[in-house]
Amino acid sequence: MARTFSVSDSVVIDAAPSTIYTQISNPALMGRWSPENRGATLRDGVQQAYVGMVFDGHNKRGPLRWTTRCTVTAADPGERFAFRVRAIGRRRPLLPGRIATWEYRFEAVDGKTRVTETWTDDRRGWPDAVANAFDRMATRGHTFADFQRRNIRITLDNLKKAMEAPPTG
């Protein structure tokens, strides 16, 4: 079976593109919305994203935990934030490789913002049969495309709820 190499979904949020970008482009905050990500360690301590910024993402799926090394590839305030996952490991990202690219686009729509989240499988060198077998084992029976489609929907729904919630205080 041929692989799907990219999936995306969108949501419209009642907030300005710059406001949402500020939240999404700080990888340490992603754990607030993602069903798998538990935040990130920003390697240089800077919270404002820039191209070339490196961070370690902390993830959990069921009993499994792992860390990824990521590099920001786009940091256009209010428009686009993207990063590549370039290494993975249990506690430290020791195994280098092309793993995935994540992208977030922000588009003003009638005083609100359409946020589009896209996952791209960068494991192009893997034969489809090997990738599909690995994916089904790692996701309990799903391809990564199907698994990420679900995760993206959950993340966007959680982001919308958080961004549109009344301020607490």
C-alpha positions as CSV (number, residue, x, y, z in Angstrom):
1,M,0.0,0.0,0.0
2,A,1.4,3.4,-1.0
3,R,1.9,5.9,1.8
4,T,0.3,9.2,2.3
5,F,3.2,11.6,2.9
6,S,1.2,14.7,4.1
7,V,-2.0,15.4,6.0
8,S,-3.4,18.7,7.2
9,D,-6.5,20.2,8.7
10,S,-7.7,23.7,9.6
11,V,-9.8,25.5,12.1
12,V,-11.1,29.1,12.3
13,I,-10.3,30.8,15.7
14,D,-11.7,34.0,17.0
15,A,-8.3,35.6,17.6
16,A,-5.7,37.6,15.6
17,P,-3.1,35.7,13.6
18,S,-0.3,37.4,15.5
19,T,-1.8,36.2,18.9
20,I,-2.1,32.6,17.8
21,Y,1.3,32.6,16.1
22,T,2.9,33.8,19.4
23,Q,1.5,30.7,21.1
24,I,2.2,28.1,18.4
25,S,5.7,29.4,17.7
26,N,6.8,28.7,21.3
27,P,7.4,24.9,21.2
28,A,7.4,24.8,25.0
29,L,3.7,25.6,24.9
30,M,2.6,22.9,22.4
31,G,1.9,20.4,25.2
32,R,-1.2,22.5,26.1
33,W,-3.0,21.4,22.9
34,S,-1.3,18.3,21.5
35,P,-2.5,14.8,22.5
36,E,1.1,13.5,22.2
37,N,3.5,16.4,22.8
38,R,4.4,17.3,26.3
39,G,6.2,20.6,25.6
40,A,9.8,21.3,24.6
41,T,13.2,22.3,26.0
42,L,14.4,25.4,24.1
43,R,18.1,24.8,23.7
44,D,19.2,28.5,23.8
45,G,16.4,29.6,26.2
46,V,15.0,32.1,23.7
47,Q,11.2,31.8,23.5
48,Q,10.6,33.8,20.3
49,A,11.1,31.5,17.3
50,Y,13.7,32.1,14.6
51,V,14.8,30.1,11.6
52,G,17.6,27.8,12.8
53,M,16.3,27.6,16.4
54,V,16.8,24.1,17.8
55,F,14.6,22.6,20.5
56,D,14.0,19.2,22.0
57,G,10.3,18.0,21.9
58,H,9.0,15.7,24.6
59,N,6.4,13.2,23.6
60,K,4.2,10.5,25.1
61,R,1.9,7.9,23.5
62,G,0.4,5.5,26.0
63,P,3.3,4.1,28.0
64,L,5.9,5.2,25.4
65,R,8.0,8.4,25.9
66,W,10.5,9.8,23.5
67,T,12.4,13.0,22.7
68,T,12.9,14.6,19.3
69,R,15.5,17.2,18.1
70,C,13.8,19.8,15.9
71,T,15.0,22.8,13.9
72,V,12.8,25.7,13.0
73,T,12.6,26.2,9.2
74,A,10.0,29.1,9.1
75,A,9.2,31.8,11.6
76,D,7.1,34.4,9.9
77,P,5.1,36.2,12.6
78,G,1.4,35.9,12.1
79,E,1.8,33.9,8.9
80,R,3.8,30.7,9.2
81,F,5.7,28.6,11.6
82,A,7.4,25.3,10.7
83,F,10.0,22.9,12.0
84,R,11.7,19.6,11.0
85,V,12.2,16.7,13.3
86,R,15.8,15.5,12.7
87,A,16.6,13.1,15.5
88,I,14.8,10.9,18.0
89,G,15.6,8.9,21.1
90,R,14.1,7.7,24.3
91,R,15.6,10.3,26.7
92,R,17.9,12.1,24.3
93,P,17.5,12.4,20.5
94,L,20.5,10.3,19.6
95,L,19.3,8.6,16.3
96,P,19.6,11.2,13.5
97,G,17.4,11.0,10.4
98,R,14.7,12.7,8.3
99,I,11.6,12.1,10.3
100,A,8.9,14.7,9.8
101,T,8.1,18.3,9.1
102,W,5.3,20.2,11.0
103,E,3.9,23.5,9.6
104,Y,1.3,26.0,10.9
105,R,-0.2,28.6,8.6
106,F,-2.2,31.6,9.8
107,E,-4.7,33.4,7.5
108,A,-6.9,36.3,8.5
109,V,-10.6,35.5,7.7
110,D,-13.4,37.9,8.6
111,G,-11.7,39.2,11.7
112,K,-10.7,35.7,12.8
113,T,-7.8,33.4,11.9
114,R,-7.8,30.2,9.9
115,V,-5.0,28.0,11.4
116,T,-3.8,25.1,9.2
117,E,-1.6,22.4,10.7
118,T,0.3,20.1,8.3
119,W,2.3,17.0,9.0
120,T,4.7,15.7,6.3
121,D,6.4,12.3,6.5
122,D,10.1,12.9,5.7
123,R,11.0,9.2,5.8
124,R,11.2,9.1,1.9
125,G,14.0,6.6,1.9
126,W,11.9,4.0,3.7
127,P,10.2,1.4,1.5
128,D,6.4,1.6,1.8
129,A,6.1,-1.9,3.2
130,V,8.6,-1.3,5.9
131,A,7.2,2.1,6.8
132,N,3.6,0.8,6.9
133,A,4.7,-2.1,9.2
134,F,6.6,0.2,11.5
135,D,3.7,2.7,11.6
136,R,1.1,0.1,12.5
137,M,3.2,-1.2,15.3
138,A,4.0,2.3,16.6
139,T,0.4,3.5,16.4
140,R,-1.5,0.4,17.4
141,G,-2.7,-0.5,13.9
142,H,-2.8,2.8,12.0
143,T,-0.6,4.4,9.3
144,F,1.1,7.6,10.6
145,A,-1.0,9.6,8.1
146,D,-4.2,8.4,9.7
147,F,-2.8,8.7,13.2
148,Q,-1.5,12.2,12.6
149,R,-4.8,13.3,11.0
150,R,-6.5,12.4,14.3
151,N,-3.8,14.2,16.3
152,I,-4.0,17.3,14.2
153,R,-7.8,17.5,14.7
154,I,-7.5,17.1,18.4
155,T,-4.7,19.7,18.6
156,L,-6.7,22.3,16.5
157,D,-9.8,21.7,18.6
158,N,-7.9,22.2,21.8
159,L,-6.1,25.3,20.5
160,K,-9.4,26.8,19.5
161,K,-10.9,26.2,22.9
162,A,-7.9,27.6,24.7
163,M,-7.6,30.7,22.4
164,E,-11.4,31.5,22.6
165,A,-11.7,30.9,26.4
166,P,-12.6,33.9,28.5
167,P,-9.5,35.3,30.3
168,T,-9.1,34.0,33.8
169,G,-8.0,36.2,36.6
